[in-house]
Amino acid sequence: MSKKETTAKKKTDESAEKEEQERYWLSESQRSDLSTVLNSPFGGEMIRPFSRTIFLRHMPVAGLFHVENYQSLVKKIKVDDRLLLIREPQNEYDEWAILVMTQKHQKLGYIPRRENRILARLMDAGKSIFAEVSEISMESERWDPLWIAIYMDD
């Protein structure tokens, strides 16, 4: 192959590579838009236009009375507040344990053992599971003063 042919082939290869980059890579403005979404105050949640939230269960938070200063924590919580669910597969008492926490990462308790196996499997499979406070009744001497609704984003 002559020098001219080599140069022409190199330009063709570079042109094809550039065309492929333009087709599949994000432009500077697209990268900026994506960065804005990922770093948004919504916690980096991606906007998914065809997703839906599915109600799964309604249940009490177990072990609330074992949390230090649980009364003051519960006083700061309102109905419809979103709570974090964290899997604890290394929990020494329950391999399916799911910790319930406030948005400020304060422990409230656990998903009851009788309710956690399917939820834990969904979480382990990568499903987005979250909870919202559905009922608070600290005034009465109820055994389960904090109830939550469990949802899955699909």
Backbone as CSV, one residue per row, in Angstrom:
resi,resn,N_x,N_y,N_z,CA_x,CA_y,CA_z,C_x,C_y,C_z
1,MET,0.850,-1.165,0.000,0.000,0.000,0.000,0.899,1.233,0.000
2,SER,0.555,2.182,-0.878,1.356,3.392,-0.989,1.066,4.321,0.177
3,LYS,1.913,5.339,0.295,1.781,6.319,1.367,0.456,7.064,1.237
4,LYS,0.050,7.417,-0.007,-1.215,8.119,-0.236,-2.393,7.248,0.194
5,GLU,-2.325,5.963,-0.178,-3.407,5.048,0.180,-3.498,4.865,1.694
6,THR,-2.338,4.788,2.363,-2.303,4.637,3.819,-2.907,5.867,4.489
7,THR,-2.533,7.053,3.994,-3.064,8.302,4.538,-4.576,8.387,4.314
8,ALA,-5.032,8.016,3.139,-6.464,8.054,2.818,-7.232,7.064,3.710
9,LYS,-6.674,5.867,3.910,-7.326,4.875,4.761,-7.394,5.370,6.198
10,LYS,-6.318,5.999,6.670,-6.279,6.524,8.027,-7.351,7.592,8.206
11,LYS,-7.505,8.492,7.221,-8.526,9.533,7.289,-9.925,8.920,7.281
12,THR,-10.119,7.896,6.490,-11.416,7.210,6.427,-11.733,6.550,7.767
13,ASP,-10.717,5.884,8.349,-10.899,5.247,9.660,-11.216,6.285,10.736
14,GLU,-10.477,7.406,10.723,-10.721,8.478,11.698,-12.112,9.069,11.516
15,SER,-12.497,9.242,10.257,-13.826,9.783,9.954,-14.918,8.838,10.446
16,ALA,-14.743,7.540,10.238,-15.726,6.546,10.680,-15.806,6.513,12.208
17,GLU,-14.648,6.603,12.863,-14.605,6.607,14.323,-15.304,7.849,14.873
18,LYS,-15.047,9.003,14.261,-15.679,10.244,14.702,-17.190,10.178,14.493
19,GLU,-17.616,9.619,13.378,-19.041,9.487,13.090,-19.716,8.576,14.128
20,GLU,-19.037,7.484,14.493,-19.592,6.578,15.499,-19.671,7.263,16.861
21,GLN,-18.654,8.043,17.212,-18.676,8.778,18.474,-19.847,9.756,18.515
22,GLU,-20.058,10.467,17.413,-21.152,11.427,17.357,-22.502,10.730,17.470
23,ARG,-22.584,9.520,16.957,-23.845,8.780,16.975,-24.168,8.258,18.375
24,TYR,-23.170,7.757,19.107,-23.417,7.078,20.372,-22.987,7.839,21.617
25,TRP,-22.069,8.724,21.521,-21.581,9.421,22.697,-22.449,10.628,22.988
26,LEU,-22.453,11.039,24.236,-23.212,12.228,24.627,-22.439,13.488,24.257
27,SER,-23.164,14.471,23.782,-22.538,15.754,23.494,-22.218,16.449,24.816
28,GLU,-21.483,17.531,24.754,-21.128,18.286,25.953,-22.384,18.771,26.675
29,SER,-23.362,19.271,25.942,-24.585,19.763,26.587,-25.396,18.598,27.181
30,GLN,-25.396,17.435,26.515,-26.097,16.269,27.055,-25.423,15.785,28.336
31,ARG,-24.089,15.797,28.360,-23.360,15.406,29.571,-23.667,16.374,30.704
32,SER,-23.756,17.656,30.385,-24.071,18.662,31.389,-25.480,18.446,31.943
33,ASP,-26.444,18.168,31.043,-27.821,17.909,31.476,-27.891,16.676,32.371
34,LEU,-27.186,15.617,31.986,-27.174,14.400,32.768,-26.545,14.643,34.137
35,SER,-25.468,15.387,34.171,-24.813,15.716,35.426,-25.746,16.510,36.334
36,THR,-26.517,17.418,35.749,-27.466,18.208,36.530,-28.518,17.308,37.163
37,VAL,-29.032,16.343,36.416,-30.042,15.419,36.940,-29.444,14.555,38.041
38,LEU,-28.254,14.000,37.806,-27.639,13.109,38.779,-27.255,13.824,40.064
39,ASN,-26.922,15.087,39.976,-26.514,15.849,41.148,-27.634,16.732,41.691
40,SER,-28.857,16.403,41.325,-29.996,17.205,41.743,-30.313,16.978,43.216
41,PRO,-31.128,17.845,43.792,-31.512,17.669,45.191,-32.408,16.454,45.412
42,PHE,-32.777,15.759,44.355,-33.618,14.582,44.483,-32.782,13.340,44.778
43,GLY,-31.558,13.516,45.199,-30.737,12.389,45.600,-30.179,11.578,44.454
44,GLY,-30.063,12.176,43.274,-29.498,11.465,42.149,-30.467,10.504,41.496
45,GLU,-31.747,10.611,41.825,-32.727,9.724,41.204,-32.909,10.112,39.752
46,MET,-32.874,9.120,38.897,-33.073,9.360,37.475,-34.555,9.544,37.197
47,ILE,-34.858,10.407,36.280,-36.229,10.585,35.838,-36.528,9.447,34.879
48,ARG,-37.533,8.655,35.213,-37.900,7.517,34.383,-39.346,7.712,33.952
49,PRO,-39.577,8.125,32.713,-40.922,8.507,32.293,-41.948,7.377,32.311
50,PHE,-41.535,6.119,32.226,-42.490,5.025,32.181,-42.502,4.210,33.463
51,SER,-41.895,4.731,34.519,-41.872,3.991,35.777,-43.172,4.238,36.537
52,ARG,-43.428,3.352,37.468,-44.603,3.521,38.316,-44.260,3.025,39.706
53,THR,-44.979,3.549,40.682,-44.798,3.140,42.062,-45.918,2.167,42.415
54,ILE,-45.534,1.025,42.962,-46.484,-0.036,43.271,-46.543,-0.234,44.789
55,PHE,-47.744,-0.132,45.352,-47.936,-0.401,46.776,-47.789,-1.898,47.013
56,LEU,-47.003,-2.270,48.039,-46.796,-3.689,48.337,-47.453,-4.133,49.645
57,ARG,-47.173,-3.429,50.734,-47.630,-3.872,52.049,-47.817,-2.685,52.992
58,HIS,-48.562,-2.936,54.052,-48.732,-1.982,55.151,-48.379,-2.746,56.416
59,MET,-47.496,-2.198,57.249,-47.026,-2.949,58.414,-46.445,-2.017,59.474
60,PRO,-46.328,-2.506,60.703,-45.682,-1.718,61.750,-44.158,-1.823,61.631
61,VAL,-43.456,-0.880,62.240,-41.999,-0.966,62.349,-41.713,-1.782,63.606
62,ALA,-40.971,-2.858,63.462,-40.635,-3.729,64.592,-39.406,-3.203,65.324
63,GLY,-39.391,-3.393,66.639,-38.215,-3.047,67.431,-38.058,-1.581,67.750
64,LEU,-39.073,-0.786,67.482,-38.987,0.661,67.736,-38.655,0.955,69.195
65,PHE,-39.227,0.195,70.105,-39.019,0.446,71.535,-37.591,0.147,71.990
66,HIS,-36.832,-0.555,71.167,-35.436,-0.864,71.510,-34.469,0.219,71.043
67,VAL,-34.976,1.197,70.302,-34.127,2.285,69.791,-34.036,3.370,70.855
68,GLU,-32.805,3.786,71.144,-32.597,4.835,72.144,-33.267,6.134,71.692
69,ASN,-33.998,6.761,72.589,-34.698,8.029,72.337,-35.697,7.929,71.174
70,TYR,-36.370,6.782,71.078,-37.303,6.610,69.956,-38.431,7.642,69.992
71,GLN,-38.837,8.079,71.191,-39.926,9.056,71.269,-39.552,10.361,70.568
72,SER,-38.339,10.830,70.792,-37.926,12.093,70.159,-37.766,11.927,68.645
73,LEU,-37.339,10.752,68.202,-37.233,10.494,66.766,-38.609,10.505,66.117
74,VAL,-39.550,9.819,66.742,-40.893,9.712,66.186,-41.582,11.078,66.170
75,LYS,-41.294,11.934,67.127,-41.894,13.280,67.152,-41.479,14.110,65.939
76,LYS,-40.325,13.821,65.368,-39.818,14.559,64.203,-40.375,14.026,62.882
77,ILE,-41.037,12.882,62.939,-41.549,12.234,61.737,-43.001,12.631,61.517
78,LYS,-43.360,12.778,60.235,-44.745,13.094,59.877,-45.280,12.016,58.940
79,VAL,-46.597,11.884,58.924,-47.236,10.966,57.980,-46.819,11.380,56.567
80,ASP,-46.553,10.431,55.728,-46.095,10.565,54.338,-44.601,10.841,54.211
81,ASP,-43.863,10.948,55.314,-42.406,11.077,55.220,-41.847,9.801,54.599
82,ARG,-40.891,9.975,53.720,-40.241,8.821,53.081,-39.138,8.305,53.996
83,LEU,-39.055,6.993,54.131,-38.049,6.360,54.977,-37.152,5.470,54.127
84,LEU,-35.958,5.250,54.616,-34.993,4.398,53.920,-35.116,2.961,54.412
85,LEU,-34.973,2.035,53.500,-34.918,0.616,53.839,-33.547,0.097,53.435
86,ILE,-32.831,-0.465,54.391,-31.458,-0.933,54.160,-31.392,-2.427,54.468
87,ARG,-30.938,-3.206,53.497,-30.778,-4.651,53.707,-29.611,-4.924,54.643
88,GLU,-29.797,-5.872,55.543,-28.750,-6.312,56.465,-28.583,-7.826,56.362
89,PRO,-28.010,-8.313,55.254,-27.874,-9.769,55.093,-26.942,-10.412,56.119
90,GLN,-26.093,-9.611,56.759,-25.162,-10.153,57.756,-25.717,-10.049,59.180
91,ASN,-26.994,-9.673,59.321,-27.616,-9.557,60.636,-27.567,-10.912,61.339
92,GLU,-27.058,-10.938,62.560,-26.862,-12.213,63.263,-28.162,-12.868,63.704
93,TYR,-29.264,-12.119,63.749,-30.544,-12.669,64.194,-31.476,-13.053,63.049
94,ASP,-31.291,-12.412,61.887,-32.216,-12.641,60.778,-31.503,-12.339,59.458
95,GLU,-31.287,-13.369,58.654,-30.577,-13.177,57.383,-31.363,-12.334,56.382
96,TRP,-32.682,-12.173,56.604,-33.529,-11.396,55.705,-33.816,-9.997,56.269
97,ALA,-33.081,-9.579,57.265,-33.344,-8.315,57.975,-33.287,-7.103,57.040
98,ILE,-34.241,-6.186,57.277,-34.293,-4.915,56.549,-34.453,-3.813,57.585
99,LEU,-33.458,-2.961,57.666,-33.439,-1.849,58.614,-34.294,-0.707,58.086
100,VAL,-35.069,-0.075,58.974,-35.879,1.093,58.626,-35.194,2.307,59.243
101,MET,-34.907,3.314,58.409,-34.200,4.507,58.880,-34.867,5.777,58.370
102,THR,-34.633,6.873,59.090,-35.096,8.171,58.623,-34.204,8.624,57.473
103,GLN,-34.598,9.693,56.810,-33.777,10.252,55.726,-32.422,10.736,56.246
104,LYS,-32.338,11.000,57.556,-31.065,11.433,58.159,-30.280,10.242,58.707
105,HIS,-30.643,9.043,58.269,-29.957,7.797,58.619,-30.022,7.491,60.116
106,GLN,-31.152,7.809,60.743,-31.378,7.463,62.142,-32.220,6.189,62.188
107,LYS,-31.757,5.217,62.939,-32.434,3.922,63.005,-33.781,4.050,63.718
108,LEU,-34.820,3.470,63.090,-36.140,3.412,63.705,-36.494,1.990,64.139
109,GLY,-36.008,1.011,63.427,-36.324,-0.380,63.730,-36.140,-1.226,62.492
110,TYR,-36.978,-2.266,62.375,-36.856,-3.214,61.271,-38.224,-3.541,60.675
111,ILE,-38.180,-4.035,59.452,-39.370,-4.652,58.871,-39.615,-5.920,59.700
112,PRO,-40.856,-6.187,60.128,-41.104,-7.392,60.936,-40.621,-8.666,60.232
113,ARG,-40.068,-9.557,61.007,-39.495,-10.800,60.468,-40.497,-11.571,59.613
114,ARG,-41.749,-11.591,60.031,-42.770,-12.349,59.286,-43.081,-11.730,57.932
115,GLU,-42.613,-10.491,57.702,-42.921,-9.764,56.469,-41.711,-9.524,55.569
116,ASN,-40.497,-9.874,56.021,-39.303,-9.355,55.338,-38.701,-10.222,54.231
117,ARG,-39.021,-11.493,54.166,-38.321,-12.387,53.229,-38.531,-11.983,51.764
118,ILE,-39.757,-11.769,51.350,-40.013,-11.413,49.946,-39.435,-10.040,49.629
119,LEU,-39.607,-9.090,50.552,-39.040,-7.752,50.335,-37.519,-7.819,50.210
120,ALA,-36.881,-8.616,51.059,-35.422,-8.757,51.010,-34.982,-9.353,49.674
121,ARG,-35.723,-10.326,49.186,-35.374,-10.935,47.892,-35.536,-9.931,46.755
122,LEU,-36.586,-9.122,46.819,-36.755,-8.082,45.805,-35.587,-7.094,45.852
123,MET,-35.210,-6.678,47.055,-34.085,-5.744,47.197,-32.785,-6.376,46.701
124,ASP,-32.578,-7.637,47.039,-31.363,-8.335,46.600,-31.317,-8.473,45.082
125,ALA,-32.486,-8.479,44.454,-32.557,-8.578,42.990,-32.428,-7.211,42.327
126,GLY,-32.213,-6.158,43.138,-31.979,-4.827,42.576,-33.213,-3.952,42.457
127,LYS,-34.337,-4.401,42.981,-35.550,-3.587,42.920,-35.451,-2.433,43.917
128,SER,-36.028,-1.311,43.551,-36.034,-0.125,44.413,-37.246,-0.191,45.327
129,ILE,-37.011,-0.465,46.610,-38.069,-0.587,47.613,-37.900,0.553,48.611
130,PHE,-38.996,1.212,48.953,-38.933,2.275,49.949,-40.186,2.258,50.806
131,ALA,-40.162,3.036,51.884,-41.295,3.092,52.799,-41.723,4.538,53.000
132,GLU,-42.983,4.713,53.341,-43.518,6.009,53.754,-44.282,5.802,55.048
133,VAL,-44.184,6.781,55.935,-44.915,6.718,57.194,-46.402,6.817,56.882
134,SER,-47.185,5.870,57.392,-48.622,5.889,57.132,-49.434,6.209,58.378
135,GLU,-48.876,5.917,59.555,-49.632,6.150,60.789,-48.676,6.297,61.963
136,ILE,-48.943,7.291,62.796,-48.167,7.493,64.021,-49.172,7.650,65.155
137,SER,-49.014,6.844,66.196,-49.948,6.955,67.323,-49.189,6.780,68.636
138,MET,-48.340,7.734,68.953,-47.534,7.685,70.168,-48.357,8.030,71.413
139,GLU,-49.490,8.718,71.242,-50.286,9.127,72.393,-50.829,7.926,73.148
140,SER,-51.308,6.959,72.388,-51.867,5.768,73.035,-50.730,4.815,73.402
141,GLU,-51.024,3.900,74.239,-50.022,2.902,74.638,-50.080,1.692,73.710
142,ARG,-50.165,1.962,72.436,-50.224,0.900,71.433,-48.896,0.175,71.331
143,TRP,-48.941,-1.095,71.047,-47.716,-1.868,70.912,-46.938,-1.465,69.659
144,ASP,-47.657,-1.101,68.583,-47.023,-0.728,67.323,-47.385,0.720,66.984
145,PRO,-46.656,1.686,67.519,-47.054,3.085,67.308,-46.703,3.665,65.935
146,LEU,-45.805,3.017,65.190,-45.368,3.557,63.898,-45.632,2.538,62.794
147,TRP,-46.502,2.913,61.857,-46.860,2.052,60.730,-46.346,2.666,59.439
148,ILE,-45.935,1.783,58.539,-45.381,2.243,57.261,-46.054,1.522,56.097
149,ALA,-46.041,2.182,54.964,-46.486,1.571,53.713,-45.229,1.312,52.890
150,ILE,-45.144,0.129,52.311,-43.975,-0.272,51.524,-44.347,-0.186,50.045
151,TYR,-43.450,0.416,49.261,-43.659,0.601,47.834,-42.447,0.100,47.055
152,MET,-42.692,-0.221,45.789,-41.604,-0.589,44.879,-41.711,0.293,43.639
153,ASP,-40.594,0.873,43.246,-40.532,1.602,41.977,-40.235,0.605,40.880
154,ASP,-41.070,0.595,39.861,-40.865,-0.352,38.768,-40.911,0.393,37.448
